[in-house]
Amino acid sequence: SRGLGDVYKRQVDNTSFVERSLENARRAKAKEDWEECEKYYNMVEQYEPTNIEAIFYSSYGKARMALVDSDRFKREQKIKVLKNSISVILICLLF
C-alpha cells in the first residue's frame, strides 16, 4: 500500500506529450492554421513555460488571427501580446 507521501514524490514525465504538441504546433504553423498553432503552442507552454519557440509562436498565432478580426481593439491587444512575448524572449536570450 502506498502512502500519500509517495503520491507527492512521484513526478509525471510529460516529455512525450510536449513533443507531440510541438509536432502538431509545427504542422499547424506550416499549414498557416493559426488557431491550431496557438492552441498547441499554448499546451507546450503549460508544461515548459520557458520554451522560447512556444512563447513566440503562441503569441504569433494569436497575432496572425487578429489580422482578420474586425474589432480594432482586439487586434491591438493581440499585437501587444506578441510584442510582450518578443521582449520576454530577448530577455531570456540575453541572460
N, C-alpha and C positions, 0 to 999 in steps of 0.2 A: 504494500500500500504506500502511496506517495503522500507526502505531507504538502501543505500549502507552500512551504518554502521552496520545494522542488519545482513547483509550477513557476514561481517567480524567477528562479535561476535559469530556467530553460529559455534560450533565445531562439527566435524564429529566423530562419535564413530565407530572406526574400530575394536572393540573387537571381533565381530563375524567373521570378515574377517581374523584376526590374528589367532583365534582359528581354523578355517577351514584350514588355511595354515599350522599351526602346525600339525594338524591331517594328512594332506596329506604328509607333510615332513616326519613324523614318519613312515607312511605306506611305503613311498618310501625307507626310510632307512632300514626298516625291510626286504624289497624285494631286498635290495642292488642295487636299481636303483639310482645310484649316480648322474646322470644328473637331474632327477626329485627332488631328495633330495636337491641338491644345489639350484635349482630353487625355491622351496617352502620356504626353509630357508632364501633365499635372500628376498623373499616377506615379510617375518616376520621382517627381519632387517630394511626394508624400513619404517615400522611403529613403530617398537620397537628397535631402534639402540643399546640398552643396553641389549637385550635379549641374555644371555650367551649361551643358547642352540643353538640359531640361528647363533650367531657369530662363534661358534665352528663347527657346522655341515655343514654350507655353505662352509667353507674352507675345512673341512674334505671330503665332497663330491667331491669338485674340486680336492683335492689331490688324492683321490681314482681313479678318471677318468684319472689323469695324469699318473698313473702307467701303463696304456696301451698305452700311447702316445709314438710314436716312436721318437719324437723330444726331445732330451735331455734337451735343453734349456727351452722348455715349461714345462717339468717335474720339473726341478729345480725351476722355477718361481712359480709354483703352490704349491710346497712343502714349499717354502719360505713364501707364503701367510698363509699357515697353521701354521707355526712356529710363525708368527706375531700375528695371532689370539689367539694362546695359551698365548703369552705374555700379550695381552690385557685382556684376561680372568683372568689371575693371578693377574694383577694389580687391576682389578675390585674387585676380591675376598679379596685382602689384604687391600683395603681402603674402 
